[in-house]
Amino acid sequence: MIVKLIGFLLILQGIVACDSENILDTSNPSNLTVEVNIVDDGSGIVEILAQADNAIEYQLWVGMATEPTAVNTTGQFEHAFTRPGVYQVEVRAYGKSGRYIKETRQVPITIGNNVSVGEGYTTPTSYEGYSLIWNDEFEGTSVNSNNWVFEIGTGSGGWGNNELQYYREQNAWVGDDVLTIEARNEVYQNRNYTSSRMKTQRKFSFTYGRVDIRALLPKGQGIWPALWMLGNSITSVGWPACGEIDIMELIGGGDGRDNRVHGTVHWDYNGHVSAGNGYTISTGTFADKYHVFTITWDETFIKWYVNDVKFYEINITPEHMSEFHQPHFFIFNVAVGGNWPGAPDATTVFPQQMRVDYIRVFQKN
C-alpha cells in the first residue's frame, strides 16, 4: 500500500512538473520577427513591425539609449530620426515570465530629399568690374564663428510674427560643403518645433553690391525659410526704421506656394511700409534642386533675381528710403508657423532642411 501511494505521488508530481513546464514555455516569448521600413521621402521616419509568440510587451531601443524609446503591446513602432547616419535599432519582445528575446538591425538614414549639391543653377566666383569682398563657401565641419552668431529662443512675440519654433544652435551644421538649417517637430522649451537662426551682425555688414546665395529650400505647410538682411541701426532706431531687405522668402504649403519665392523691402515712412514681388518657377518646386537668389544694390535701385532672371526692382532714391543707404547684415533662418505661412498641418513632413552652398558679396571696383 505504501509502495503504491509513493508511486501515485511520483506520477502526480510528474504531471504537475509537466504542467509547470508547459506554463513556463508559454510564458516565454519565441519566434521573434522584425520588419523595418524606411519611409522613402527623406523625412527620416522608420516604421517597424515586430511579432513574437507569447509576447505581452514590445520595446524599441534606438542607438545607445539607456531606456526604451517606445513601449507597446502591438509591436508596431514609428520613429523619426533627425540626423543622417547609420543607427542601431533593437526590438525586444517580453513574455509573462519577464524574459525577453531581441532582434537588432542597422538602419541607414538619409535626411532631406537627397538632392546633390551639384544639381541646379550656379553662378561664377567673379564678375567683370566687381571684386569679391566677403563670402562663405561652408567648407569644413562647423559653422564659422568668425562669420556667424546664433540667435536663441522664441524671440519677442515669436520673433514678431507669432512663429512656433524655438531657435537653437544644434539645428544648424556644416558638412559635405553645405550649411544645413533643419526645422524639426520636437518638444523643446515648451515649443513643439525647433530650428536655427544665424546672423552676421557685428561680424560683417556692407552697403551696396551684388549678393549671390545658392540654396536648396525646404517645403511644406507652415515652413518659412528666409535669406535676408537688416540694417545695423536696428540697435538704435529699431525696426522698421533700420530697413529690411528680404533676398528670398518662401511660404511653404499647397496651392503652388512651394514653387514661389518672394523679394521684399520694409522701411519706415510714417509707419511700416513694404514693397516687393514674387517669382514662380515653371516646373517643380524650390526643393527639387539648388537655385541662386541674387540682389544687386546700388545708390539708385535694389533688384531681385532668381537664377539671373530679374523679377523685381525698386527705386530707393526717395528721401524717405534713407534706410537703404546704410550698412546691412545677413540673417539665415527657417521659421515654423507664423502670421504669414500659418501653422503646419497633417501634410507637413518633418524634418525640413534649407541647405546653403555659398553666399558671396561683390562690390564694384
C-alpha positions in Angstrom: 0.0 0.0 0.0 2.8 2.4 0.9 4.6 1.5 -2.3 1.5 2.1 -4.4 1.0 5.5 -2.6 4.5 6.5 -3.3 4.1 5.5 -6.9 0.9 7.6 -7.2 2.6 10.6 -5.7 5.5 10.3 -8.1 3.1 10.1 -11.0 1.2 13.2 -9.6 4.4 15.1 -9.2 5.3 14.2 -12.8 2.0 15.6 -14.1 2.5 18.8 -12.1 6.0 19.1 -13.3 4.9 18.7 -16.9 2.1 21.3 -16.4 4.7 23.7 -14.9 7.0 23.2 -17.8 4.1 24.0 -20.2 3.3 27.1 -18.3 6.9 28.2 -18.4 7.1 27.5 -22.1 4.0 29.6 -22.9 5.2 32.4 -20.7 8.4 32.9 -22.6 8.4 34.7 -25.9 9.7 32.9 -29.1 9.9 33.2 -32.9 10.5 37.0 -33.0 10.4 38.6 -36.4 11.2 42.2 -37.1 10.4 44.2 -40.3 11.9 47.6 -40.8 10.6 50.0 -43.4 12.5 53.3 -44.1 10.0 55.8 -45.5 11.4 57.0 -48.8 10.7 60.7 -48.6 13.8 62.0 -46.8 11.8 62.5 -43.6 14.0 60.1 -41.5 10.9 58.2 -40.5 11.3 54.5 -39.9 8.3 52.1 -39.5 8.9 48.9 -37.5 6.7 45.8 -37.2 7.6 43.1 -34.6 5.8 39.9 -34.0 6.6 37.1 -31.5 4.8 34.2 -30.0 3.7 34.6 -26.3 4.8 38.3 -26.3 2.9 40.6 -24.0 5.1 43.7 -24.5 7.4 45.1 -27.1 10.2 47.6 -26.5 12.0 49.7 -29.1 15.6 50.7 -28.3 17.4 53.2 -30.6 21.2 53.7 -30.6 22.9 53.6 -27.2 19.8 54.6 -25.2 19.7 53.5 -21.6 15.9 53.4 -21.6 13.5 52.1 -24.2 12.5 54.7 -26.8 8.9 53.4 -27.0 6.9 50.6 -25.4 3.6 49.0 -26.5 1.7 45.7 -26.8 1.3 45.7 -30.6 4.9 45.6 -31.9 4.2 48.5 -34.2 6.5 51.5 -33.9 7.3 54.6 -35.9 10.4 56.6 -35.1 11.7 59.8 -36.7 15.5 60.3 -36.9 16.6 63.9 -37.2 20.2 63.4 -38.5 21.6 61.3 -41.3 23.7 58.2 -40.3 23.6 54.5 -39.6 21.7 53.7 -36.4 21.2 50.5 -34.4 17.6 49.6 -33.8 16.8 46.9 -31.3 13.3 45.4 -30.6 12.7 43.3 -27.5 9.7 41.0 -27.0 8.8 40.3 -23.4 6.8 37.3 -22.2 4.8 36.8 -18.9 7.9 35.4 -17.3 9.7 38.7 -17.6 12.2 37.2 -20.0 12.7 38.7 -23.4 14.2 37.9 -26.8 15.6 40.6 -29.2 16.4 41.4 -32.8 18.9 44.1 -33.8 19.0 45.9 -37.2 21.4 48.5 -38.6 19.3 51.2 -40.3 20.8 53.7 -42.8 19.1 57.1 -42.6 19.2 59.9 -45.2 17.6 63.2 -44.1 16.2 65.5 -46.8 15.3 64.9 -50.4 18.7 63.5 -51.4 19.4 66.4 -53.9 23.1 66.6 -54.7 24.8 69.9 -54.3 25.7 69.6 -58.0 22.1 69.8 -59.1 20.7 73.1 -60.1 21.9 76.6 -61.1 25.2 78.0 -60.2 27.0 81.4 -60.6 30.6 82.4 -61.0 33.1 83.4 -58.4 33.9 86.6 -60.2 32.3 89.3 -62.3 33.9 91.9 -64.5 34.1 95.2 -62.8 33.5 93.7 -59.3 35.6 92.3 -56.5 34.6 89.6 -54.1 34.7 91.3 -50.7 33.2 88.6 -48.5 32.0 85.0 -48.8 31.3 81.8 -47.0 31.6 78.6 -49.0 30.6 76.5 -46.0 33.6 74.2 -46.1 34.9 72.3 -43.2 32.9 70.7 -40.4 31.4 73.6 -38.4 29.7 76.9 -38.8 32.4 79.6 -39.0 32.1 81.7 -35.8 34.1 84.4 -37.4 31.2 85.0 -39.8 28.1 83.9 -37.9 26.4 84.1 -34.5 23.2 82.3 -33.5 20.0 83.8 -32.1 18.5 81.6 -29.4 15.0 81.2 -28.1 11.5 82.3 -29.1 12.0 86.0 -29.5 9.5 88.6 -28.5 6.1 87.6 -29.8 7.5 84.7 -31.7 10.1 87.0 -33.3 7.4 89.5 -34.0 5.5 87.0 -36.3 3.9 84.5 -33.8 6.4 81.9 -35.0 6.1 78.5 -33.3 9.7 77.3 -33.1 12.5 77.5 -30.6 15.7 78.6 -32.2 18.9 76.8 -31.1 22.4 76.3 -32.4 22.1 72.5 -32.6 19.8 72.6 -35.6 22.5 74.1 -37.9 25.7 72.4 -39.1 28.2 72.4 -41.9 29.1 69.2 -43.7 29.6 68.0 -47.3 30.4 71.6 -48.3 26.9 72.9 -47.4 25.3 74.7 -44.5 22.2 72.9 -43.3 19.4 74.5 -41.2 16.9 72.0 -40.0 13.4 72.5 -38.7 12.2 69.6 -36.5 8.9 68.6 -35.0 10.1 68.0 -31.4 9.2 69.4 -28.0 11.8 71.7 -26.5 11.4 74.5 -24.0 7.6 74.3 -24.2 7.6 74.6 -28.0 6.7 71.9 -30.4 9.3 72.8 -33.1 12.9 73.6 -33.2 15.1 75.3 -35.8 18.0 77.7 -36.2 18.5 81.4 -36.9 22.0 82.8 -37.6 23.3 86.2 -38.5 26.4 88.2 -39.4 25.6 91.1 -37.1 28.8 92.7 -35.7 30.7 90.2 -37.9 30.1 91.5 -41.4 27.9 94.2 -42.9 28.1 96.3 -46.1 26.4 98.9 -48.2 25.8 98.3 -52.0 27.0 95.4 -54.1 25.8 92.1 -55.5 24.8 89.2 -53.3 24.6 85.6 -54.6 23.2 82.9 -52.4 22.9 79.4 -53.7 20.4 77.3 -51.7 18.1 74.3 -51.7 14.9 75.2 -50.0 12.5 73.2 -47.7 8.8 72.8 -48.4 5.5 72.1 -46.7 2.7 73.9 -45.0 3.9 76.2 -42.2 7.6 76.1 -43.3 9.1 79.6 -43.8 12.8 79.8 -44.9 14.4 83.2 -45.3 17.6 84.7 -46.6 17.5 88.3 -45.6 19.2 91.5 -44.3 18.6 94.1 -41.5 20.2 97.5 -41.1 22.9 97.8 -38.5 20.9 100.7 -37.0 18.3 98.3 -35.6 20.1 98.5 -32.2 19.5 102.3 -32.1 16.3 103.1 -34.2 14.6 99.7 -34.1 12.5 98.1 -36.8 11.4 99.0 -39.5 13.4 102.3 -39.4 16.6 100.2 -39.7 15.4 98.9 -43.1 14.9 95.2 -44.1 15.9 93.6 -47.4 14.4 90.2 -47.9 16.5 88.5 -50.6 14.4 85.3 -50.5 11.4 84.1 -48.5 9.3 81.0 -49.3 5.9 80.4 -47.7 5.6 76.6 -47.9 2.4 74.8 -48.5 -0.1 73.8 -51.1 -1.8 75.8 -53.8 1.5 76.3 -55.6 3.4 78.0 -52.7 6.4 75.7 -52.7 7.3 76.9 -56.2 7.2 80.6 -55.4 9.6 82.9 -53.6 9.3 86.5 -52.6 11.6 89.5 -52.6 10.6 92.4 -50.3 11.8 95.6 -48.6 10.5 97.0 -45.4 11.1 100.6 -44.1 9.6 103.4 -42.1 7.6 106.1 -43.8 5.2 107.4 -41.1 4.9 103.8 -40.1 5.7 100.4 -41.5 5.8 100.3 -45.3 6.7 97.4 -47.6 7.1 96.6 -51.3 8.0 93.5 -53.2 7.1 90.8 -55.7 7.2 87.1 -56.1 8.8 84.7 -58.6 7.3 81.3 -59.6 9.3 78.6 -61.3 7.5 76.9 -64.2 8.0 73.3 -63.1 8.7 71.5 -59.8 9.5 73.2 -56.5 12.4 75.0 -55.0 13.1 71.8 -53.0 13.9 69.9 -56.2 17.3 71.4 -56.9 19.6 74.3 -56.0 18.8 77.9 -57.1 20.7 81.1 -56.8 19.0 84.0 -55.2 20.5 87.4 -56.0 20.1 91.1 -55.3 22.1 93.9 -56.9 22.1 97.0 -54.7 23.4 100.5 -55.6 22.6 104.1 -54.9 19.5 104.0 -57.1 18.0 100.5 -57.2 17.7 97.2 -55.4 16.9 94.4 -58.0 16.0 90.8 -57.3 16.9 87.8 -59.4 16.4 84.0 -59.4 19.0 82.2 -61.5 19.9 85.6 -63.0 16.3 86.2 -64.1 15.2 89.6 -62.7 11.7 89.6 -61.2 11.5 92.9 -59.2 13.3 96.2 -58.7 12.6 99.2 -56.5 13.9 102.8 -56.7 15.5 103.7 -53.4 16.3 107.4 -54.1 13.3 108.9 -52.4 14.4 110.7 -49.2 12.1 108.6 -47.0 14.1 105.5 -48.0 17.3 106.5 -46.5 17.5 103.2 -44.6 18.7 101.6 -47.8 21.8 103.7 -48.0 23.2 102.3 -44.7 25.1 99.1 -43.9 23.1 95.9 -43.5 23.9 92.4 -42.1 22.7 88.9 -43.1 20.2 86.6 -41.4 19.5 83.0 -42.4 16.7 81.1 -40.7 13.9 78.6 -41.2 10.8 79.5 -39.2 7.9 77.2 -38.4 4.4 78.7 -38.5 3.7 82.4 -38.0 1.3 85.0 -39.3 2.2 84.6 -43.0 2.5 80.8 -43.6 0.2 79.6 -40.8 0.8 76.5 -38.7 2.0 73.1 -40.0 -0.7 70.5 -40.6 -1.0 66.8 -41.2 0.5 67.2 -44.7 3.8 68.7 -43.3 6.7 66.3 -43.3 9.5 66.8 -40.7 12.3 67.4 -40.5 12.7 70.1 -43.3 16.1 71.5 -44.3 17.4 74.6 -46.0 20.8 73.9 -47.4 23.1 76.7 -48.5 26.0 76.0 -50.8 27.5 79.5 -50.7 27.0 83.2 -50.1 29.1 85.7 -52.0 29.2 89.5 -51.8 30.7 91.5 -54.6 31.3 95.3 -54.9 32.1 97.5 -57.9 35.8 98.3 -58.4 
